[in-house]
């Protein structure tokens, strides 16, 4: 079979992986759709593409530009590969015995946790059952389209599943991962507890969340990772590459 048709099939599959989450639109699937369409366009018009590259290469400035572009593409591939390895390692970094479990908030539909937040709460429920003496901070404020805070929805969910409400502390002011960690640390300071924490969030989010925690003075960060539906994984994984890049540049 012609290698071109194999590439077109693989690129079409890649495009479909980023189209599956629609109507959810975020930086992750937008970037994936753009790159997939670009690859399809190049492969479908390979001869014309080679001719254009050949003309550019025939000029000194064009040759330098193509070499620079090749270096940038190669560096980007290495960069996202390294990030992916670090993201995978972070999501598998379970603690022996957590000091405190911090559940990072996510969207609430009215008064009920969204599907993604329920996945995080199931992971938190498992962690709390595995560690019956460990306290839990549920962290998340109230969005403009939410009837109650994410923290309140999370506490209600865990209590309804049988977790002792005395073990659950609400942090209901935060609006971002950075604030989730910042305000949770203030609670730990008030309780005179260690800053070591076990984060409960989606696996793809664990690495960035751990970096944010460490930037605020948390020395030991471990993880209980929520299950992510496969149809969303590619979109959110790519979005996390962009989120990590933003963190490296801006520190939040």
N, C-alpha and C positions, 0 to 999 in steps of 0.2 A: 504494500500500500504506500502511496506517495506520502512522504513525511509531512508535506504541506497540509494534507487532509487530516492527519493525526494532530498536528498543531492546532488546526482550526477547531477540531472536536474538543480538544483540551481547553482551548480558550473560551469556547462556547460554554463548556461545563463551568469554568471559572466565573464567567459572567452570570450564569444561573445561580451560583452559590451566593452572589451578592444581590441578586434580584429576589431571592426567596423571602427575605424578611419584610419586603414591601407589604403594606404601606409605611412601615418604619423606615425613616430616612435619617441617617446621621453621617458624620464625616467618614466612618468606616466603610459603609457600602457605597457612598458617593465616590470615594477614592478608588474602591475596587471596581466599580462600574466603569469609571473613566479609563483606568489602566487596562481592563479587559477589552473595552471597545477599541482602544488604541492598538493593542496587540492584534486583535482581529483585523483591523484596517490594514496594518502592516503586512500580516501574513496573506490576506486576500489579494493584496496588490504588491506582492514581493518583488516582481521584476521592476515595476515602476519605482519602488522604494530603493532598490539597489542602484538604479540609474541616478536617482537624486543624490544618494550618498556618494556615488562615484564622481558626480560633478562637483560636489562640495569638497571631496578629497583632493581634487586636482588643483585646488588653490591652497597656498600656504596657510592663510588664516583659517580656511575651512577645515584643513587637516588638523590644526591645533584645536579648533572647536570640537571636532568629532572625537579626538583623543580625550579632551577634557570631559565631554559628555560620557564617554565610555568609562572613564575613571569614576565619575559621579555615580553612574548606574551600578558599577561593581561595588563601590563603597556602600551604597544604599542597600544592596543585597546582603552584604556582610553585616551591616548594622541591624537590619531587621531579623537576620538569623540569630545574632547574638542576643537581641532583645527577646526573641521567642524562647531561647534556651533558658534565659533568666526568668522569664514569666512562668515557664513550666516548672522550674525548680521551686519558685516561690509558692506556687499553689500546692505543692506537695510537702511543704515544710510544716508538718504537724508537730505540736508540742508533746513533751512527755507528760507534763502536768501544768496546765495554764494557770497563771495568777488571776487573770481577769479576761473575760471574753467580751469583745466589742463588736457588735453587729452593725455594719454600715447600712444606712437607710437607702431606700429606693422608692419609686413611685407608689402612692396609695390611690386606689380607685374609690373615691368617696370615703368610706371608713374601713375598707378591706385592703389588705396587701395585694399588690399586683402579682402576677405570676412569678416574675423575677424575684420579688421580695419574699414570696412564699418559699421559693427554693432556698434563699439565704436563711430563712427562719427554720426550715427543715434541717439544714446543716447546724444551725445554732442549737436546735432541740437535741440533735445527736450529741453535740459537744457537751451540753449541760447534763445529759444523762450519763455520759462517760465520766464526767467530773462533778459529782454531786455536791462538792463543797465549794465550787467555783462560782463567783459572782458574774453577772452579765450586765453590760451597759448596752442599751439599745439606743442608737444615735441617729437622729434625723428630725428636722423641723417640719413645719407645715407649709406646703406649697400653696400657690394661689388657687389651684383647682382641687385642693384636698380639704375634706371636711374636718379632719383631725390631723395631728402631727404623725409623722412616720413612726416616731418613738412610741406613741400611744397605740397605734395599730399593731406594732410589733409586740408590745407587752401583752396586749389583749390576746393576741394569737398564741403566744407561748403559755400564758396562764390557762387559756382554754384547753391546751394540750396537756396540762397537768404540772407545769413548772411552778414552783413556789414563788408567789409574787414578791416575797421578801428578798429573793435572789436577783431580782431584775431592777436596775436603776435606769431611769429615763433621762436622756439628754435630748431635749426637744427644741433646740435653737439653731442647730447647724443647717447649712444649706449646701455644703460641698464636702468632699472627702477631707480636705485640709481642716475644715471646721469640725468635722466628725472627730478627728484625732485631737485637735486643739482643746475642744470643750470636754472631751472624755478625759484628757490629762488633768484638767482642772478638777474634775470630780475625784480622780485618783489622789490628787494632792490634798483635797479636803478630807479624804478618808485616810490619809497618810499611808497609802498603798504604793507598792512598787510600780514603776512606769512600764515594766514588761507587759506586753499585751498580745493576745491571740485575736486576730482579725477574722471576722466572718463576712465574706463577700464572694462574688463570683471568682472563679479561678483565674480568669484572664486579668482581673483587676488587682489581684493580690500583690504583684510586684510593685506597681505604682503606689498602692496604698502603703506598702511597707517602706518605700523610699520616703514618702511624705511623713510617716511616723518617725523614721530615723532622723529626718531633717528637723524634727521638733524635740529631739532628745531621747527618743525611745531606743534603748540599746538592743533589746531582744524582742523581735517580732516573729510570731509564728502564725499558722493559718489553719482554719477549717474552711474549705472551699465548697461553695454551692455548685450544684450541677447546672450546667448551661445547656439549653436545648441545641442540638447540633445545627439546626437551620440558622441559628443566630451566631454561631461560633466564629465563622470567618469575618463577618461584619464587625463584631465587637473586638476581635483580636486585632484587626487592622486599626480600628478606632483607638485601641490602647497603644499601638505604636505611635500614633499621633499625640495622644495624651502624654506619653512618656517623653516625647520630644519637647512638648510644651513645658513639662516639668524641668527638664534639663536646661532649657533656655531661660525660663522665668521663675523657676523654683516653687511653683504651686500647681 
